[in-house]
């Protein structure tokens, strides 16, 4: 799937640059937050302090990271690449 296949309307709904929150839900793994930050750093270098919450049973982690995005392509690329991280179930 290419970014153009996502057919999003971010450019109609947002003004860029924008601070955009990503929530990544994946298998409980102590390296998940580091892997999320590594993907974001490839596209938007910066100092990130993501927040991590464990699910009630401790099976999953939810990592929230806020990124300043410059355009809709960057929003879509980050969705796609964060979703490709091993163990990730959803990117919201």
PDB file of N, CA, C and O in Angstrom:
ATOM      1  N   UNK A   1       0.845  -1.176   0.000  1.00  0.00           N
ATOM      2  CA  UNK A   1       0.000   0.000   0.000  1.00  0.00           C
ATOM      3  C   UNK A   1       0.890   1.239   0.000  1.00  0.00           C
ATOM      4  O   UNK A   1       1.805   1.358   0.814  1.00  0.00           O
ATOM      5  N   UNK A   2       0.614   2.143  -0.909  1.00  0.00           N
ATOM      6  CA  UNK A   2       1.352   3.402  -0.934  1.00  0.00           C
ATOM      7  C   UNK A   2       0.559   4.444  -0.163  1.00  0.00           C
ATOM      8  O   UNK A   2      -0.624   4.260   0.124  1.00  0.00           O
ATOM      9  N   UNK A   3       1.222   5.531   0.164  1.00  0.00           N
ATOM     10  CA  UNK A   3       0.544   6.579   0.919  1.00  0.00           C
ATOM     11  C   UNK A   3      -0.661   7.117   0.172  1.00  0.00           C
ATOM     12  O   UNK A   3      -1.666   7.460   0.795  1.00  0.00           O
ATOM     13  N   UNK A   4      -0.583   7.200  -1.161  1.00  0.00           N
ATOM     14  CA  UNK A   4      -1.713   7.729  -1.917  1.00  0.00           C
ATOM     15  C   UNK A   4      -2.922   6.810  -1.828  1.00  0.00           C
ATOM     16  O   UNK A   4      -4.046   7.262  -2.045  1.00  0.00           O
ATOM     17  N   UNK A   5      -2.723   5.526  -1.513  1.00  0.00           N
ATOM     18  CA  UNK A   5      -3.822   4.593  -1.363  1.00  0.00           C
ATOM     19  C   UNK A   5      -4.645   4.883  -0.107  1.00  0.00           C
ATOM     20  O   UNK A   5      -5.784   4.428  -0.007  1.00  0.00           O
ATOM     21  N   UNK A   6      -4.102   5.616   0.836  1.00  0.00           N
ATOM     22  CA  UNK A   6      -4.824   5.884   2.069  1.00  0.00           C
ATOM     23  C   UNK A   6      -6.003   6.824   1.847  1.00  0.00           C
ATOM     24  O   UNK A   6      -6.979   6.781   2.596  1.00  0.00           O
ATOM     25  N   UNK A   7      -5.919   7.683   0.811  1.00  0.00           N
ATOM     26  CA  UNK A   7      -7.014   8.560   0.424  1.00  0.00           C
ATOM     27  C   UNK A   7      -7.534   9.376   1.609  1.00  0.00           C
ATOM     28  O   UNK A   7      -8.741   9.430   1.849  1.00  0.00           O
ATOM     29  N   UNK A   8      -6.641   9.995   2.331  1.00  0.00           N
ATOM     30  CA  UNK A   8      -7.032  10.789   3.490  1.00  0.00           C
ATOM     31  C   UNK A   8      -7.337  12.223   3.079  1.00  0.00           C
ATOM     32  O   UNK A   8      -7.050  12.639   1.956  1.00  0.00           O
ATOM     33  N   UNK A   9      -7.924  12.971   4.009  1.00  0.00           N
ATOM     34  CA  UNK A   9      -8.277  14.363   3.752  1.00  0.00           C
ATOM     35  C   UNK A   9      -7.598  15.288   4.758  1.00  0.00           C
ATOM     36  O   UNK A   9      -8.123  16.356   5.072  1.00  0.00           O
ATOM     37  N   UNK A  10      -6.435  14.882   5.262  1.00  0.00           N
ATOM     38  CA  UNK A  10      -5.755  15.701   6.272  1.00  0.00           C
ATOM     39  C   UNK A  10      -5.547  17.133   5.808  1.00  0.00           C
ATOM     40  O   UNK A  10      -5.691  18.073   6.591  1.00  0.00           O
ATOM     41  N   UNK A  11      -5.203  17.301   4.513  1.00  0.00           N
ATOM     42  CA  UNK A  11      -4.915  18.649   4.028  1.00  0.00           C
ATOM     43  C   UNK A  11      -6.158  19.540   4.081  1.00  0.00           C
ATOM     44  O   UNK A  11      -6.032  20.762   4.159  1.00  0.00           O
ATOM     45  N   UNK A  12      -7.355  18.949   4.041  1.00  0.00           N
ATOM     46  CA  UNK A  12      -8.585  19.731   4.136  1.00  0.00           C
ATOM     47  C   UNK A  12      -8.949  20.033   5.587  1.00  0.00           C
ATOM     48  O   UNK A  12      -9.632  21.019   5.865  1.00  0.00           O
ATOM     49  N   UNK A  13      -8.501  19.200   6.499  1.00  0.00           N
ATOM     50  CA  UNK A  13      -8.932  19.297   7.889  1.00  0.00           C
ATOM     51  C   UNK A  13      -7.908  19.939   8.814  1.00  0.00           C
ATOM     52  O   UNK A  13      -8.239  20.340   9.930  1.00  0.00           O
ATOM     53  N   UNK A  14      -6.671  20.036   8.352  1.00  0.00           N
ATOM     54  CA  UNK A  14      -5.598  20.517   9.231  1.00  0.00           C
ATOM     55  C   UNK A  14      -4.808  21.628   8.561  1.00  0.00           C
ATOM     56  O   UNK A  14      -4.751  21.721   7.335  1.00  0.00           O
ATOM     57  N   UNK A  15      -4.205  22.460   9.382  1.00  0.00           N
ATOM     58  CA  UNK A  15      -3.223  23.421   8.896  1.00  0.00           C
ATOM     59  C   UNK A  15      -1.861  22.898   9.287  1.00  0.00           C
ATOM     60  O   UNK A  15      -1.676  22.406  10.400  1.00  0.00           O
ATOM     61  N   UNK A  16      -0.903  23.000   8.379  1.00  0.00           N
ATOM     62  CA  UNK A  16       0.454  22.509   8.632  1.00  0.00           C
ATOM     63  C   UNK A  16       1.401  23.675   8.763  1.00  0.00           C
ATOM     64  O   UNK A  16       1.157  24.723   8.164  1.00  0.00           O
ATOM     65  N   UNK A  17       2.494  23.538   9.538  1.00  0.00           N
ATOM     66  CA  UNK A  17       2.819  22.390  10.384  1.00  0.00           C
ATOM     67  C   UNK A  17       1.827  22.257  11.542  1.00  0.00           C
ATOM     68  O   UNK A  17       1.195  23.228  11.959  1.00  0.00           O
ATOM     69  N   UNK A  18       1.709  21.035  12.045  1.00  0.00           N
ATOM     70  CA  UNK A  18       0.763  20.761  13.123  1.00  0.00           C
ATOM     71  C   UNK A  18       1.357  19.760  14.105  1.00  0.00           C
ATOM     72  O   UNK A  18       2.121  18.874  13.722  1.00  0.00           O
ATOM     73  N   UNK A  19       1.003  19.912  15.354  1.00  0.00           N
ATOM     74  CA  UNK A  19       1.389  18.944  16.377  1.00  0.00           C
ATOM     75  C   UNK A  19       0.346  17.830  16.330  1.00  0.00           C
ATOM     76  O   UNK A  19      -0.842  18.068  16.547  1.00  0.00           O
ATOM     77  N   UNK A  20       0.805  16.613  16.044  1.00  0.00           N
ATOM     78  CA  UNK A  20      -0.113  15.511  15.782  1.00  0.00           C
ATOM     79  C   UNK A  20       0.181  14.353  16.731  1.00  0.00           C
ATOM     80  O   UNK A  20       1.310  13.863  16.775  1.00  0.00           O
ATOM     81  N   UNK A  21      -0.827  13.909  17.496  1.00  0.00           N
ATOM     82  CA  UNK A  21      -0.589  12.783  18.415  1.00  0.00           C
ATOM     83  C   UNK A  21      -0.796  11.440  17.715  1.00  0.00           C
ATOM     84  O   UNK A  21      -1.783  11.244  17.006  1.00  0.00           O
ATOM     85  N   UNK A  22       0.126  10.538  17.920  1.00  0.00           N
ATOM     86  CA  UNK A  22      -0.021   9.155  17.454  1.00  0.00           C
ATOM     87  C   UNK A  22      -0.127   8.275  18.682  1.00  0.00           C
ATOM     88  O   UNK A  22       0.637   8.433  19.634  1.00  0.00           O
ATOM     89  N   UNK A  23      -1.077   7.345  18.664  1.00  0.00           N
ATOM     90  CA  UNK A  23      -1.187   6.360  19.731  1.00  0.00           C
ATOM     91  C   UNK A  23      -0.916   5.009  19.091  1.00  0.00           C
ATOM     92  O   UNK A  23      -1.632   4.584  18.184  1.00  0.00           O
ATOM     93  N   UNK A  24       0.112   4.345  19.564  1.00  0.00           N
ATOM     94  CA  UNK A  24       0.523   3.053  19.020  1.00  0.00           C
ATOM     95  C   UNK A  24       0.214   1.991  20.065  1.00  0.00           C
ATOM     96  O   UNK A  24       0.715   2.055  21.188  1.00  0.00           O
ATOM     97  N   UNK A  25      -0.608   1.019  19.700  1.00  0.00           N
ATOM     98  CA  UNK A  25      -0.982  -0.063  20.605  1.00  0.00           C
ATOM     99  C   UNK A  25      -0.307  -1.335  20.109  1.00  0.00           C
ATOM    100  O   UNK A  25      -0.458  -1.728  18.952  1.00  0.00           O
ATOM    101  N   UNK A  26       0.444  -1.969  21.011  1.00  0.00           N
ATOM    102  CA  UNK A  26       1.154  -3.178  20.616  1.00  0.00           C
ATOM    103  C   UNK A  26       1.352  -4.125  21.782  1.00  0.00           C
ATOM    104  O   UNK A  26       0.993  -3.830  22.922  1.00  0.00           O
ATOM    105  N   UNK A  27       1.931  -5.268  21.466  1.00  0.00           N
ATOM    106  CA  UNK A  27       2.229  -6.256  22.497  1.00  0.00           C
ATOM    107  C   UNK A  27       3.099  -5.621  23.577  1.00  0.00           C
ATOM    108  O   UNK A  27       3.978  -4.815  23.275  1.00  0.00           O
ATOM    109  N   UNK A  28       2.855  -5.982  24.826  1.00  0.00           N
ATOM    110  CA  UNK A  28       3.651  -5.464  25.941  1.00  0.00           C
ATOM    111  C   UNK A  28       5.105  -5.889  25.740  1.00  0.00           C
ATOM    112  O   UNK A  28       5.426  -7.077  25.772  1.00  0.00           O
ATOM    113  N   UNK A  29       5.959  -4.923  25.538  1.00  0.00           N
ATOM    114  CA  UNK A  29       7.383  -5.169  25.294  1.00  0.00           C
ATOM    115  C   UNK A  29       8.130  -3.914  25.730  1.00  0.00           C
ATOM    116  O   UNK A  29       7.789  -2.808  25.309  1.00  0.00           O
ATOM    117  N   UNK A  30       9.133  -4.080  26.562  1.00  0.00           N
ATOM    118  CA  UNK A  30       9.859  -2.925  27.092  1.00  0.00           C
ATOM    119  C   UNK A  30      10.571  -2.116  26.010  1.00  0.00           C
ATOM    120  O   UNK A  30      10.982  -0.985  26.266  1.00  0.00           O
ATOM    121  N   UNK A  31      10.726  -2.671  24.810  1.00  0.00           N
ATOM    122  CA  UNK A  31      11.406  -1.931  23.744  1.00  0.00           C
ATOM    123  C   UNK A  31      10.432  -1.221  22.806  1.00  0.00           C
ATOM    124  O   UNK A  31      10.864  -0.510  21.899  1.00  0.00           O
ATOM    125  N   UNK A  32       9.132  -1.399  23.005  1.00  0.00           N
ATOM    126  CA  UNK A  32       8.160  -0.817  22.075  1.00  0.00           C
ATOM    127  C   UNK A  32       8.288   0.698  21.968  1.00  0.00           C
ATOM    128  O   UNK A  32       8.324   1.227  20.857  1.00  0.00           O
ATOM    129  N   UNK A  33       8.357   1.403  23.080  1.00  0.00           N
ATOM    130  CA  UNK A  33       8.464   2.867  23.044  1.00  0.00           C
ATOM    131  C   UNK A  33       9.724   3.299  22.303  1.00  0.00           C
ATOM    132  O   UNK A  33       9.689   4.254  21.527  1.00  0.00           O
ATOM    133  N   UNK A  34      10.842   2.604  22.535  1.00  0.00           N
ATOM    134  CA  UNK A  34      12.092   2.946  21.842  1.00  0.00           C
ATOM    135  C   UNK A  34      11.954   2.741  20.339  1.00  0.00           C
ATOM    136  O   UNK A  34      12.471   3.532  19.550  1.00  0.00           O
ATOM    137  N   UNK A  35      11.259   1.681  19.946  1.00  0.00           N
ATOM    138  CA  UNK A  35      11.085   1.414  18.515  1.00  0.00           C
ATOM    139  C   UNK A  35      10.166   2.446  17.875  1.00  0.00           C
ATOM    140  O   UNK A  35      10.385   2.832  16.727  1.00  0.00           O
ATOM    141  N   UNK A  36       9.148   2.897  18.589  1.00  0.00           N
ATOM    142  CA  UNK A  36       8.265   3.962  18.101  1.00  0.00           C
ATOM    143  C   UNK A  36       9.075   5.240  17.899  1.00  0.00           C
ATOM    144  O   UNK A  36       8.976   5.881  16.852  1.00  0.00           O
ATOM    145  N   UNK A  37       9.870   5.608  18.895  1.00  0.00           N
ATOM    146  CA  UNK A  37      10.693   6.818  18.794  1.00  0.00           C
ATOM    147  C   UNK A  37      11.675   6.699  17.620  1.00  0.00           C
ATOM    148  O   UNK A  37      11.893   7.677  16.906  1.00  0.00           O
ATOM    149  N   UNK A  38      12.259   5.538  17.415  1.00  0.00           N
ATOM    150  CA  UNK A  38      13.225   5.349  16.326  1.00  0.00           C
ATOM    151  C   UNK A  38      12.575   5.601  14.968  1.00  0.00           C
ATOM    152  O   UNK A  38      13.191   6.213  14.095  1.00  0.00           O
ATOM    153  N   UNK A  39      11.349   5.142  14.781  1.00  0.00           N
ATOM    154  CA  UNK A  39      10.645   5.376  13.513  1.00  0.00           C
ATOM    155  C   UNK A  39      10.378   6.867  13.330  1.00  0.00           C
ATOM    156  O   UNK A  39      10.605   7.411  12.248  1.00  0.00           O
ATOM    157  N   UNK A  40       9.900   7.527  14.376  1.00  0.00           N
ATOM    158  CA  UNK A  40       9.611   8.957  14.290  1.00  0.00           C
ATOM    159  C   UNK A  40      10.890   9.735  14.022  1.00  0.00           C
ATOM    160  O   UNK A  40      10.889  10.660  13.209  1.00  0.00           O
ATOM    161  N   UNK A  41      11.987   9.374  14.694  1.00  0.00           N
ATOM    162  CA  UNK A  41      13.272  10.076  14.526  1.00  0.00           C
ATOM    163  C   UNK A  41      13.757  10.043  13.083  1.00  0.00           C
ATOM    164  O   UNK A  41      14.397  10.990  12.627  1.00  0.00           O
ATOM    165  N   UNK A  42      13.460   8.957  12.353  1.00  0.00           N
ATOM    166  CA  UNK A  42      13.876   8.856  10.948  1.00  0.00           C
ATOM    167  C   UNK A  42      13.275   9.977  10.117  1.00  0.00           C
ATOM    168  O   UNK A  42      13.902  10.451   9.170  1.00  0.00           O
ATOM    169  N   UNK A  43      12.077  10.401  10.457  1.00  0.00           N
ATOM    170  CA  UNK A  43      11.354  11.381   9.651  1.00  0.00           C
ATOM    171  C   UNK A  43      11.336  12.774  10.260  1.00  0.00           C
ATOM    172  O   UNK A  43      11.379  13.775   9.544  1.00  0.00           O
ATOM    173  N   UNK A  44      11.273  12.834  11.580  1.00  0.00           N
ATOM    174  CA  UNK A  44      11.195  14.115  12.282  1.00  0.00           C
ATOM    175  C   UNK A  44      12.122  14.053  13.489  1.00  0.00           C
ATOM    176  O   UNK A  44      11.678  13.778  14.603  1.00  0.00           O
ATOM    177  N   UNK A  45      13.415  14.311  13.266  1.00  0.00           N
ATOM    178  CA  UNK A  45      14.352  14.251  14.390  1.00  0.00           C
ATOM    179  C   UNK A  45      13.952  15.239  15.485  1.00  0.00           C
ATOM    180  O   UNK A  45      13.490  16.347  15.210  1.00  0.00           O
ATOM    181  N   UNK A  46      14.140  14.811  16.722  1.00  0.00           N
ATOM    182  CA  UNK A  46      13.803  15.674  17.844  1.00  0.00           C
ATOM    183  C   UNK A  46      13.907  14.914  19.148  1.00  0.00           C
ATOM    184  O   UNK A  46      14.248  13.732  19.172  1.00  0.00           O
ATOM    185  N   UNK A  47      13.610  15.606  20.227  1.00  0.00           N
ATOM    186  CA  UNK A  47      13.601  14.988  21.548  1.00  0.00           C
ATOM    187  C   UNK A  47      12.164  14.593  21.870  1.00  0.00           C
ATOM    188  O   UNK A  47      11.287  15.447  21.997  1.00  0.00           O
ATOM    189  N   UNK A  48      11.939  13.306  21.999  1.00  0.00           N
ATOM    190  CA  UNK A  48      10.595  12.803  22.259  1.00  0.00           C
ATOM    191  C   UNK A  48      10.540  12.095  23.600  1.00  0.00           C
ATOM    192  O   UNK A  48      11.449  11.350  23.968  1.00  0.00           O
ATOM    193  N   UNK A  49       9.463  12.340  24.316  1.00  0.00           N
ATOM    194  CA  UNK A  49       9.223  11.655  25.582  1.00  0.00           C
ATOM    195  C   UNK A  49       7.822  11.055  25.482  1.00  0.00           C
ATOM    196  O   UNK A  49       6.854  11.653  25.953  1.00  0.00           O
ATOM    197  N   UNK A  50       7.713   9.872  24.868  1.00  0.00           N
ATOM    198  CA  UNK A  50       6.397   9.266  24.722  1.00  0.00           C
ATOM    199  C   UNK A  50       5.866   8.790  26.070  1.00  0.00           C
ATOM    200  O   UNK A  50       6.634   8.474  26.978  1.00  0.00           O
ATOM    201  N   UNK A  51       4.558   8.744  26.183  1.00  0.00           N
ATOM    202  CA  UNK A  51       3.971   8.182  27.403  1.00  0.00           C
ATOM    203  C   UNK A  51       3.554   6.746  27.116  1.00  0.00           C
ATOM    204  O   UNK A  51       3.089   6.424  26.023  1.00  0.00           O
ATOM    205  N   UNK A  52       3.729   5.898  28.112  1.00  0.00           N
ATOM    206  CA  UNK A  52       3.402   4.479  27.975  1.00  0.00           C
ATOM    207  C   UNK A  52       2.386   4.098  29.038  1.00  0.00           C
ATOM    208  O   UNK A  52       2.551   4.406  30.218  1.00  0.00           O
ATOM    209  N   UNK A  53       1.329   3.420  28.595  1.00  0.00           N
ATOM    210  CA  UNK A  53       0.330   2.890  29.535  1.00  0.00           C
ATOM    211  C   UNK A  53       0.155   1.412  29.227  1.00  0.00           C
ATOM    212  O   UNK A  53       0.086   1.015  28.064  1.00  0.00           O
ATOM    213  N   UNK A  54       0.085   0.609  30.265  1.00  0.00           N
ATOM    214  CA  UNK A  54      -0.163  -0.828  30.101  1.00  0.00           C
ATOM    215  C   UNK A  54      -1.671  -1.068  30.142  1.00  0.00           C
ATOM    216  O   UNK A  54      -2.408  -0.357  30.824  1.00  0.00           O
ATOM    217  N   UNK A  55      -2.112  -2.079  29.402  1.00  0.00           N
ATOM    218  CA  UNK A  55      -3.524  -2.454  29.458  1.00  0.00           C
ATOM    219  C   UNK A  55      -3.827  -3.036  30.833  1.00  0.00           C
ATOM    220  O   UNK A  55      -2.912  -3.346  31.597  1.00  0.00           O
ATOM    221  N   UNK A  56      -5.103  -3.183  31.144  1.00  0.00           N
ATOM    222  CA  UNK A  56      -5.486  -3.648  32.478  1.00  0.00           C
ATOM    223  C   UNK A  56      -4.892  -5.014  32.821  1.00  0.00           C
ATOM    224  O   UNK A  56      -4.581  -5.276  33.983  1.00  0.00           O
ATOM    225  N   UNK A  57      -4.733  -5.878  31.830  1.00  0.00           N
ATOM    226  CA  UNK A  57      -4.142  -7.197  32.075  1.00  0.00           C
ATOM    227  C   UNK A  57      -2.640  -7.219  31.815  1.00  0.00           C
ATOM    228  O   UNK A  57      -1.978  -8.234  32.032  1.00  0.00           O
ATOM    229  N   UNK A  58      -2.101  -6.076  31.343  1.00  0.00           N
ATOM    230  CA  UNK A  58      -0.667  -6.011  31.077  1.00  0.00           C
ATOM    231  C   UNK A  58      -0.237  -6.693  29.786  1.00  0.00           C
ATOM    232  O   UNK A  58       0.955  -6.901  29.559  1.00  0.00           O
ATOM    233  N   UNK A  59      -1.194  -7.040  28.945  1.00  0.00           N
ATOM    234  CA  UNK A  59      -0.899  -7.741  27.696  1.00  0.00           C
ATOM    235  C   UNK A  59      -0.405  -6.790  26.617  1.00  0.00           C
ATOM    236  O   UNK A  59       0.415  -7.161  25.776  1.00  0.00           O
ATOM    237  N   UNK A  60      -0.910  -5.562  26.647  1.00  0.00           N
ATOM    238  CA  UNK A  60      -0.581  -4.578  25.615  1.00  0.00           C
ATOM    239  C   UNK A  60      -0.063  -3.297  26.244  1.00  0.00           C
ATOM    240  O   UNK A  60      -0.361  -2.980  27.396  1.00  0.00           O
ATOM    241  N   UNK A  61       0.733  -2.558  25.446  1.00  0.00           N
ATOM    242  CA  UNK A  61       1.162  -1.221  25.818  1.00  0.00           C
ATOM    243  C   UNK A  61       0.559  -0.240  24.826  1.00  0.00           C
ATOM    244  O   UNK A  61       0.415  -0.547  23.643  1.00  0.00           O
ATOM    245  N   UNK A  62       0.213   0.926  25.311  1.00  0.00           N
ATOM    246  CA  UNK A  62      -0.234   2.021  24.475  1.00  0.00           C
ATOM    247  C   UNK A  62       0.825   3.113  24.601  1.00  0.00           C
ATOM    248  O   UNK A  62       1.075   3.633  25.689  1.00  0.00           O
ATOM    249  N   UNK A  63       1.434   3.446  23.482  1.00  0.00           N
ATOM    250  CA  UNK A  63       2.476   4.473  23.446  1.00  0.00           C
ATOM    251  C   UNK A  63       1.894   5.695  22.754  1.00  0.00           C
ATOM    252  O   UNK A  63       1.444   5.599  21.612  1.00  0.00           O
ATOM    253  N   UNK A  64       1.895   6.838  23.422  1.00  0.00           N
ATOM    254  CA  UNK A  64       1.425   8.076  22.811  1.00  0.00           C
ATOM    255  C   UNK A  64       2.627   8.986  22.595  1.00  0.00           C
ATOM    256  O   UNK A  64       3.416   9.235  23.506  1.00  0.00           O
ATOM    257  N   UNK A  65       2.744   9.480  21.351  1.00  0.00           N
ATOM    258  CA  UNK A  65       3.848  10.365  20.998  1.00  0.00           C
ATOM    259  C   UNK A  65       3.296  11.500  20.151  1.00  0.00           C
ATOM    260  O   UNK A  65       2.495  11.274  19.245  1.00  0.00           O
ATOM    261  N   UNK A  66       3.721  12.708  20.444  1.00  0.00           N
ATOM    262  CA  UNK A  66       3.246  13.890  19.710  1.00  0.00           C
ATOM    263  C   UNK A  66       4.372  14.344  18.777  1.00  0.00           C
ATOM    264  O   UNK A  66       5.513  14.540  19.196  1.00  0.00           O
ATOM    265  N   UNK A  67       4.013  14.503  17.498  1.00  0.00           N
ATOM    266  CA  UNK A  67       4.997  14.815  16.456  1.00  0.00           C
ATOM    267  C   UNK A  67       4.539  16.057  15.697  1.00  0.00           C
ATOM    268  O   UNK A  67       3.356  16.181  15.381  1.00  0.00           O
ATOM    269  N   UNK A  68       5.453  16.976  15.399  1.00  0.00           N
ATOM    270  CA  UNK A  68       5.128  18.117  14.558  1.00  0.00           C
ATOM    271  C   UNK A  68       5.304  17.688  13.107  1.00  0.00           C
ATOM    272  O   UNK A  68       6.419  17.446  12.645  1.00  0.00           O
ATOM    273  N   UNK A  69       4.193  17.600  12.406  1.00  0.00           N
ATOM    274  CA  UNK A  69       4.199  17.148  11.017  1.00  0.00           C
ATOM    275  C   UNK A  69       4.083  18.349  10.086  1.00  0.00           C
ATOM    276  O   UNK A  69       3.446  19.351  10.410  1.00  0.00           O
ATOM    277  N   UNK A  70       4.716  18.223   8.919  1.00  0.00           N
ATOM    278  CA  UNK A  70       4.778  19.337   7.972  1.00  0.00           C
ATOM    279  C   UNK A  70       3.726  19.249   6.866  1.00  0.00           C
ATOM    280  O   UNK A  70       3.371  20.262   6.264  1.00  0.00           O
ATOM    281  N   UNK A  71       3.225  18.031   6.596  1.00  0.00           N
ATOM    282  CA  UNK A  71       2.273  17.866   5.489  1.00  0.00           C
ATOM    283  C   UNK A  71       1.541  16.534   5.646  1.00  0.00           C
ATOM    284  O   UNK A  71       1.885  15.720   6.503  1.00  0.00           O
ATOM    285  N   UNK A  72       0.533  16.328   4.809  1.00  0.00           N
ATOM    286  CA  UNK A  72      -0.274  15.109   4.923  1.00  0.00           C
ATOM    287  C   UNK A  72       0.532  13.863   4.592  1.00  0.00           C
ATOM    288  O   UNK A  72       0.275  12.796   5.151  1.00  0.00           O
ATOM    289  N   UNK A  73       1.500  13.979   3.694  1.00  0.00           N
ATOM    290  CA  UNK A  73       2.326  12.827   3.357  1.00  0.00           C
ATOM    291  C   UNK A  73       3.104  12.334   4.576  1.00  0.00           C
ATOM    292  O   UNK A  73       3.268  11.130   4.772  1.00  0.00           O
ATOM    293  N   UNK A  74       3.579  13.273   5.390  1.00  0.00           N
ATOM    294  CA  UNK A  74       4.312  12.896   6.596  1.00  0.00           C
ATOM    295  C   UNK A  74       3.380  12.191   7.591  1.00  0.00           C
ATOM    296  O   UNK A  74       3.774  11.204   8.213  1.00  0.00           O
ATOM    297  N   UNK A  75       2.153  12.690   7.741  1.00  0.00           N
ATOM    298  CA  UNK A  75       1.175  12.046   8.621  1.00  0.00           C
ATOM    299  C   UNK A  75       0.964  10.602   8.182  1.00  0.00           C
ATOM    300  O   UNK A  75       0.998   9.683   9.000  1.00  0.00           O
ATOM    301  N   UNK A  76       0.745  10.413   6.879  1.00  0.00           N
ATOM    302  CA  UNK A  76       0.459   9.089   6.333  1.00  0.00           C
ATOM    303  C   UNK A  76       1.667   8.160   6.419  1.00  0.00           C
ATOM    304  O   UNK A  76       1.526   6.983   6.749  1.00  0.00           O
ATOM    305  N   UNK A  77       2.849   8.688   6.125  1.00  0.00           N
ATOM    306  CA  UNK A  77       4.068   7.874   6.204  1.00  0.00           C
ATOM    307  C   UNK A  77       4.272   7.363   7.624  1.00  0.00           C
ATOM    308  O   UNK A  77       4.597   6.192   7.822  1.00  0.00           O
ATOM    309  N   UNK A  78       4.085   8.233   8.610  1.00  0.00           N
ATOM    310  CA  UNK A  78       4.261   7.807   9.990  1.00  0.00           C
ATOM    311  C   UNK A  78       3.218   6.771  10.390  1.00  0.00           C
ATOM    312  O   UNK A  78       3.551   5.807  11.081  1.00  0.00           O
ATOM    313  N   UNK A  79       1.970   6.942   9.976  1.00  0.00           N
ATOM    314  CA  UNK A  79       0.955   5.907  10.251  1.00  0.00           C
ATOM    315  C   UNK A  79       1.409   4.562   9.693  1.00  0.00           C
ATOM    316  O   UNK A  79       1.377   3.548  10.391  1.00  0.00           O
ATOM    317  N   UNK A  80       1.831   4.562   8.429  1.00  0.00           N
ATOM    318  CA  UNK A  80       2.217   3.328   7.756  1.00  0.00           C
ATOM    319  C   UNK A  80       3.423   2.678   8.420  1.00  0.00           C
ATOM    320  O   UNK A  80       3.424   1.470   8.658  1.00  0.00           O
ATOM    321  N   UNK A  81       4.459   3.476   8.723  1.00  0.00           N
ATOM    322  CA  UNK A  81       5.685   2.914   9.295  1.00  0.00           C
ATOM    323  C   UNK A  81       5.512   2.504  10.752  1.00  0.00           C
ATOM    324  O   UNK A  81       6.099   1.511  11.182  1.00  0.00           O
ATOM    325  N   UNK A  82       4.724   3.241  11.515  1.00  0.00           N
ATOM    326  CA  UNK A  82       4.474   2.837  12.897  1.00  0.00           C
ATOM    327  C   UNK A  82       3.674   1.535  12.923  1.00  0.00           C
ATOM    328  O   UNK A  82       3.911   0.675  13.772  1.00  0.00           O
ATOM    329  N   UNK A  83       2.737   1.390  12.002  1.00  0.00           N
ATOM    330  CA  UNK A  83       1.935   0.163  11.940  1.00  0.00           C
ATOM    331  C   UNK A  83       2.781  -1.055  11.563  1.00  0.00           C
ATOM    332  O   UNK A  83       2.418  -2.188  11.880  1.00  0.00           O
ATOM    333  N   UNK A  84       3.906  -0.820  10.886  1.00  0.00           N
ATOM    334  CA  UNK A  84       4.774  -1.915  10.430  1.00  0.00           C
ATOM    335  C   UNK A  84       5.727  -2.426  11.513  1.00  0.00           C
ATOM    336  O   UNK A  84       6.404  -3.434  11.312  1.00  0.00           O
ATOM    337  N   UNK A  85       5.785  -1.744  12.654  1.00  0.00           N
ATOM    338  CA  UNK A  85       6.660  -2.178  13.750  1.00  0.00           C
ATOM    339  C   UNK A  85       6.182  -3.539  14.253  1.00  0.00           C
ATOM    340  O   UNK A  85       4.985  -3.756  14.445  1.00  0.00           O
ATOM    341  N   UNK A  86       7.119  -4.440  14.460  1.00  0.00           N
ATOM    342  CA  UNK A  86       6.775  -5.779  14.940  1.00  0.00           C
ATOM    343  C   UNK A  86       6.021  -5.698  16.259  1.00  0.00           C
ATOM    344  O   UNK A  86       6.453  -5.013  17.186  1.00  0.00           O
ATOM    345  N   UNK A  87       4.901  -6.393  16.340  1.00  0.00           N
ATOM    346  CA  UNK A  87       4.118  -6.438  17.563  1.00  0.00           C
ATOM    347  C   UNK A  87       3.042  -5.365  17.666  1.00  0.00           C
ATOM    348  O   UNK A  87       2.204  -5.413  18.567  1.00  0.00           O
ATOM    349  N   UNK A  88       3.058  -4.387  16.741  1.00  0.00           N
ATOM    350  CA  UNK A  88       2.052  -3.316  16.784  1.00  0.00           C
ATOM    351  C   UNK A  88       0.726  -3.849  16.251  1.00  0.00           C
ATOM    352  O   UNK A  88       0.673  -4.492  15.203  1.00  0.00           O
ATOM    353  N   UNK A  89      -0.343  -3.568  16.995  1.00  0.00           N
ATOM    354  CA  UNK A  89      -1.684  -4.012  16.615  1.00  0.00           C
ATOM    355  C   UNK A  89      -2.496  -2.890  15.954  1.00  0.00           C
ATOM    356  O   UNK A  89      -3.260  -3.137  15.021  1.00  0.00           O
ATOM    357  N   UNK A  90      -2.326  -1.664  16.441  1.00  0.00           N
ATOM    358  CA  UNK A  90      -3.097  -0.534  15.919  1.00  0.00           C
ATOM    359  C   UNK A  90      -2.292   0.766  16.055  1.00  0.00           C
ATOM    360  O   UNK A  90      -1.478   0.927  16.965  1.00  0.00           O
ATOM    361  N   UNK A  91      -2.550   1.681  15.118  1.00  0.00           N
ATOM    362  CA  UNK A  91      -2.030   3.040  15.242  1.00  0.00           C
ATOM    363  C   UNK A  91      -3.245   3.968  15.111  1.00  0.00           C
ATOM    364  O   UNK A  91      -3.951   3.957  14.103  1.00  0.00           O
ATOM    365  N   UNK A  92      -3.459   4.750  16.136  1.00  0.00           N
ATOM    366  CA  UNK A  92      -4.628   5.637  16.170  1.00  0.00           C
ATOM    367  C   UNK A  92      -4.189   7.090  16.105  1.00  0.00           C
ATOM    368  O   UNK A  92      -5.029   7.990  16.122  1.00  0.00           O
TER     369      UNK A  92
END
